[in-house]
Each structure stands twice: as structure tokens, then as C-alpha cells.
């Protein structure tokens, strides 16, 4: 079969069909019907995730920042305690030298 013969028969059949014209307000009615459809409920997984993910990220950042601030304070306290221990060690060492010097007199 030749492709042109197939197309000719199709076009002949389509030519005999009754033509239907769309109403001038067809597009307006379709848009109105779409707008009047029942809308989905406000709560959905997508809306939930839309607010949950950023909220969780902000909460994680705040908790991380707070932990970092506490860690800095702990490091400072540890350094301060270490320095105080060294100071007491130096002071006790000086007193031992003083005691030793007096005992030799």
C-alpha cells in the first residue's frame, strides 16, 4: 500500500464528518470550571515539608551555635584552671625554696 492512498482515505473520511465549532466562550468556561473545582486541603505532605525542613535547619544551627559557645567557655575554663594550677605550683615551689633556705641558716 502506498502512504498517499492511506492518507487520502483518511482525509476523505474526515471530510465527510460534521464540523464542530467551539463556542467563543469555550476557554473561559474551561478556566472557570478549573477554578471552581474543589481545592485540595491546605495540609499536605508538601506543605508540611516546606516548613519542616527549613525549621529543622534553623533549629540545628541554633543548637550547634549554642554547643559551640558552651565548648568555648569550657575550653576557657580548662585553660584558666590549668593556669591557676600552674600558679599554685609555682607558689608552692617558691615556698619550698624559702623553707629550704631558712632551714640551712
BAKEFI-395438 format. One line per 4 residues: number of its first residue (from 1); their letters; for each residue x negated, y negated, z negated of N, C-alpha, C. Coordinates in nm, 2 decimals, padded with zeros to 4 digits, always signed. Layout:
BEGIN
NUM = A = X,Y,Z,X,Y,Z,X,Y,Z  ...
***
This chain:
BEGIN
1 = XXXX = -00.08,+00.12,+00.00,+00.00,+00.00,+00.00,-00.09,-00.12,+00.00  -00.04,-00.22,+00.07,-00.11,-00.35,+00.08,-00.06,-00.44,-00.04  -00.16,-00.51,-00.10,-00.12,-00.60,-00.21,-00.02,-00.71,-00.17  -00.03,-00.75,-00.04,+00.06,-00.86,+00.00,+00.20,-00.81,+00.01
5 = XXXX = +00.22,-00.68,+00.05,+00.35,-00.62,+00.06,+00.42,-00.62,-00.08  +00.34,-00.58,-00.18,+00.39,-00.57,-00.32,+00.43,-00.71,-00.37  +00.35,-00.81,-00.34,+00.38,-00.94,-00.38,+00.50,-01.00,-00.31  +00.52,-00.96,-00.18,+00.63,-01.01,-00.11,+00.76,-00.95,-00.16
9 = XXXX = +00.76,-00.83,-00.20,+00.88,-00.77,-00.25,+00.92,-00.83,-00.39  +00.82,-00.86,-00.47,+00.84,-00.92,-00.60,+00.89,-01.06,-00.58  +00.84,-01.14,-00.49,+00.88,-01.27,-00.47,+01.02,-01.27,-00.40  +01.05,-01.17,-00.32,+01.19,-01.16,-00.27,+01.29,-01.14,-00.38
13 = XXXX = +01.25,-01.05,-00.47,+01.34,-01.02,-00.59,+01.36,-01.14,-00.67  +01.25,-01.21,-00.70,+01.26,-01.33,-00.78,+01.34,-01.44,-00.71  +01.33,-01.45,-00.58,+01.40,-01.55,-00.51,+01.55,-01.53,-00.52  +01.60,-01.40,-00.53,+01.74,-01.37,-00.54,+01.79,-01.40,-00.68
17 = XXXX = +01.71,-01.41,-00.78,+01.75,-01.43,-00.92,+01.81,-01.57,-00.94  +01.90,-01.58,-01.03,+01.96,-01.71,-01.06,+01.86,-01.79,-01.14  +01.85,-01.92,-01.10,+01.75,-02.01,-01.16,+01.82,-02.06,-01.29  +01.74,-02.07,-01.40,+01.79,-02.12,-01.52,+01.70,-02.25,-01.55
21 = XXXX = +01.77,-02.35,-01.57,+01.70,-02.48,-01.61,+01.71,-02.50,-01.76  +01.60,-02.54,-01.81,+01.60,-02.57,-01.96,+01.67,-02.70,-01.99  +01.73,-02.71,-02.10,+01.80,-02.83,-02.14,+01.70,-02.94,-02.16  +01.74,-03.06,-02.14,+01.64,-03.17,-02.16,+01.60,-03.18,-02.31
25 = XXXX = +01.69,-03.13,-02.40,+01.65,-03.13,-02.54,+01.60,-03.00,-02.60  +01.55,-02.91,-02.51,+01.51,-02.78,-02.55,+01.39,-02.79,-02.65  +01.29,-02.87,-02.62,+01.17,-02.88,-02.71,+01.21,-02.94,-02.84  +01.30,-03.04,-02.84,+01.35,-03.10,-02.96,+01.42,-03.00,-03.05
29 = XXXX = +01.50,-02.91,-02.99,+01.58,-02.81,-03.07,+01.48,-02.71,-03.13  +01.38,-02.67,-03.05,+01.29,-02.57,-03.10,+01.21,-02.63,-03.22  +01.16,-02.75,-03.21,+01.09,-02.81,-03.32,+01.18,-02.83,-03.44  +01.30,-02.86,-03.42,+01.40,-02.88,-03.53,+01.42,-02.74,-03.60
33 = XXXX = +01.44,-02.64,-03.52,+01.46,-02.50,-03.58,+01.34,-02.46,-03.66  +01.22,-02.49,-03.61,+01.10,-02.45,-03.68,+01.09,-02.53,-03.81  +01.12,-02.66,-03.81,+01.12,-02.74,-03.93,+01.23,-02.69,-04.03  +01.34,-02.64,-03.99,+01.45,-02.60,-04.08,+01.43,-02.46,-04.13
37 = XXXX = +01.33,-02.39,-04.08,+01.31,-02.25,-04.14,+01.28,-02.26,-04.28  +01.31,-02.16,-04.35,+01.28,-02.15,-04.50,+01.13,-02.16,-04.51  +01.08,-02.25,-04.59,+00.94,-02.27,-04.61,+00.89,-02.17,-04.72  +00.77,-02.13,-04.70,+00.71,-02.03,-04.80,+00.70,-02.10,-04.94
41 = XXXX = +00.70,-02.02,-05.04,+00.69,-02.07,-05.17,+00.55,-02.14,-05.19  +00.55,-02.24,-05.28,+00.43,-02.31,-05.30,+00.31,-02.23,-05.35  +00.35,-02.12,-05.43,+00.24,-02.04,-05.49,+00.21,-01.93,-05.39  +00.09,-01.92,-05.35,+00.04,-01.82,-05.27,-00.10,-01.79,-05.30
45 = XXXX = -00.16,-01.68,-05.25,-00.30,-01.65,-05.28,-00.39,-01.75,-05.23  -00.36,-01.80,-05.11,-00.45,-01.91,-05.05,-00.45,-02.03,-05.13  -00.33,-02.08,-05.18,-00.33,-02.20,-05.26,-00.40,-02.17,-05.40  -00.38,-02.05,-05.45,-00.44,-02.01,-05.58,-00.60,-02.02,-05.56
49 = XXXX = -00.65,-01.96,-05.46,-00.79,-01.95,-05.43,-00.85,-02.09,-05.40  -00.76,-02.17,-05.34,-00.81,-02.31,-05.30,-00.84,-02.39,-05.43  -00.77,-02.37,-05.54,-00.80,-02.44,-05.66,-00.89,-02.36,-05.76  -00.88,-02.22,-05.75,-00.95,-02.14,-05.84,-01.10,-02.15,-05.82
53 = XXXX = -01.14,-02.13,-05.69,-01.29,-02.13,-05.66,-01.36,-02.26,-05.69  -01.31,-02.38,-05.66,-01.38,-02.50,-05.70,-01.38,-02.52,-05.85  -01.27,-02.48,-05.92,-01.26,-02.49,-06.06,-01.36,-02.40,-06.13  -01.37,-02.28,-06.08,-01.47,-02.19,-06.14,-01.61,-02.24,-06.11
57 = XXXX = -01.64,-02.30,-06.00,-01.77,-02.35,-05.97,-01.81,-02.47,-06.06  -01.71,-02.56,-06.09,-01.73,-02.67,-06.18,-01.76,-02.62,-06.32  -01.68,-02.52,-06.36,-01.69,-02.47,-06.50,-01.83,-02.40,-06.51  -01.87,-02.33,-06.41,-02.00,-02.27,-06.41,-02.12,-02.37,-06.42
61 = XXXX = -02.10,-02.48,-06.35,-02.20,-02.58,-06.35,-02.21,-02.65,-06.49  -02.09,-02.67,-06.55,-02.09,-02.74,-06.68,-02.15,-02.64,-06.78  -02.11,-02.52,-06.78,-02.17,-02.42,-06.88,-02.32,-02.41,-06.86  -02.36,-02.40,-06.73,-02.51,-02.39,-06.71,-02.58,-02.51,-06.76
65 = XXXX = -02.52,-02.63,-06.74,-02.59,-02.75,-06.78,-02.60,-02.76,-06.94  -02.49,-02.71,-07.00,-02.49,-02.71,-07.15,-02.59,-02.61,-07.20  -02.60,-02.49,-07.14,-02.70,-02.40,-07.18,-02.84,-02.45,-07.16  -02.86,-02.52,-07.05,-02.99,-02.58,-07.02,-03.03,-02.69,-07.12
69 = XXXX = -02.93,-02.77,-07.16,-02.95,-02.87,-07.26,-02.99,-02.81,-07.40  -02.92,-02.70,-07.43,-02.95,-02.63,-07.56,-03.09,-02.57,-07.55  -03.12,-02.51,-07.44,-03.25,-02.45,-07.42,-03.36,-02.55,-07.44  -03.35,-02.67,-07.38,-03.45,-02.78,-07.40,-03.46,-02.81,-07.55
73 = XXXX = -03.35,-02.82,-07.62,-03.35,-02.85,-07.76,-03.43,-02.74,-07.84  -03.40,-02.62,-07.80,-03.46,-02.50,-07.87,-03.61,-02.51,-07.85  -03.65,-02.54,-07.72,-03.80,-02.55,-07.69,-03.86,-02.66,-07.77  -03.79,-02.77,-07.78,-03.84,-02.89,-07.86,-03.86,-02.85,-08.00
77 = XXXX = -03.75,-02.78,-08.06,-03.76,-02.74,-08.20,-03.87,-02.64,-08.22  -03.89,-02.55,-08.13,-04.00,-02.45,-08.14,-04.14,-02.52,-08.14  -04.15,-02.61,-08.05,-04.28,-02.69,-08.04,-04.30,-02.77,-08.17  -04.19,-02.83,-08.22,-04.20,-02.91,-08.34,-04.24,-02.82,-08.46
81 = XXXX = -04.18,-02.71,-08.47,-04.21,-02.61,-08.58,-04.35,-02.56,-08.57  -04.40,-02.53,-08.45,-04.54,-02.49,-08.43,-04.63,-02.60,-08.47  -04.60,-02.72,-08.43,-04.69,-02.84,-08.47,-04.69,-02.86,-08.62  -04.57,-02.84,-08.68,-04.56,-02.85,-08.83,-04.64,-02.74,-08.90
85 = XXXX = -04.64,-02.62,-08.84,-04.72,-02.51,-08.90,-04.87,-02.54,-08.88  -04.91,-02.60,-08.77,-05.05,-02.63,-08.75,-05.09,-02.74,-08.85  -05.00,-02.84,-08.87,-05.03,-02.94,-08.96,-05.05,-02.89,-09.10  -04.96,-02.80,-09.14,-04.97,-02.74,-09.28,-05.10,-02.65,-09.29
89 = XXXX = -05.13,-02.59,-09.18,-05.25,-02.51,-09.17,-05.38,-02.59,-09.19  -05.38,-02.71,-09.12,-05.49,-02.80,-09.13,-05.50,-02.86,-09.27  -05.39,-02.89,-09.32,-05.38,-02.95,-09.46,-05.43,-02.84,-09.56  -05.39,-02.72,-09.55,-05.43,-02.62,-09.64,-05.58,-02.59,-09.62
93 = XXXX = -05.63,-02.59,-09.50,-05.77,-02.57,-09.48,-05.85,-02.69,-09.54  -05.80,-02.81,-09.53,-05.87,-02.92,-09.59,-05.87,-02.91,-09.74  -05.77,-02.86,-09.80,-05.76,-02.85,-09.94,-05.86,-02.74,-09.99  -05.87,-02.63,-09.91,-05.96,-02.52,-09.95,-06.11,-02.58,-09.94
97 = XXXX = -06.13,-02.66,-09.84,-06.27,-02.72,-09.84,-06.29,-02.81,-09.96  -06.19,-02.88,-10.00,-06.21,-02.97,-10.12,-06.23,-02.89,-10.24  -06.15,-02.78,-10.25,-06.17,-02.69,-10.37,-06.31,-02.63,-10.37  -06.35,-02.58,-10.26,-06.48,-02.52,-10.25,-06.59,-02.62,-10.28
101 = XXXX = -06.58,-02.74,-10.23,-06.68,-02.84,-10.26,-06.69,-02.87,-10.41  -06.57,-02.88,-10.48,-06.57,-02.91,-10.62,-06.63,-02.79,-10.70  -06.60,-02.67,-10.65,-06.65,-02.56,-10.73,-06.80,-02.55,-10.72  -06.86,-02.60,-10.62,-07.01,-02.59,-10.61,-07.08,-02.70,-10.70
105 = X = -07.00,-02.80,-10.74,-07.06,-02.90,-10.82,-07.09,-02.86,-10.96
***
